[in-house]
Amino acid sequence: MSTVKVNNTNASRDKRMMFLIAGLSVLIPVAVAALFFLDKSVADTSVDVSFQPPLHAILNSLTAIALIVGYYNIKRNNIKVHRAAMLTAFGLSAVFLVSYVTYHFLGERTIYGGEGALKYIYYFVLLTHIVLAVVIVPLVLLSVYFGITNQLARHRRISRWTFPIWLYVAITGVLVYLLISPYYS
């Protein structure tokens, strides 16, 4: 009897969390996309956010490092370090997201000014980065949720997709910054 109650409680919790994850997976990309269409006249443009693009590159670099540390440690069955590294990557990504939203709400838009083949490379990297950054939101949330609730079979299944995409998004975030940084005013 108690096993049935525990399973029902877990199923109910999972259902609520899946609803929350689905909501955040839609809300976050929509909110970020909306930043590019908002009327900036309501923003306090006296706030200096010019330090944020290099900060974003640092956060993305640290996220990539944390992901690699986490991957390395899970392959060595060091679950404690794996968990700490992955939660660090999650925290860094959350800080990045808040900073990114703040920057794009308060800062000026920067246009890439390169020419030739480098321009096509930049836009390819940027486009794949943006598309996969949207895709990664539910994958990260599911991976973290399944990991912290010890639903390890589900965690492994989803994390096989999450890890390479998240790592790509983190690395290309740095690459996008390096390519556009000469054009910041």
Disulfide bonds with the S-S distance in Angstrom:
none
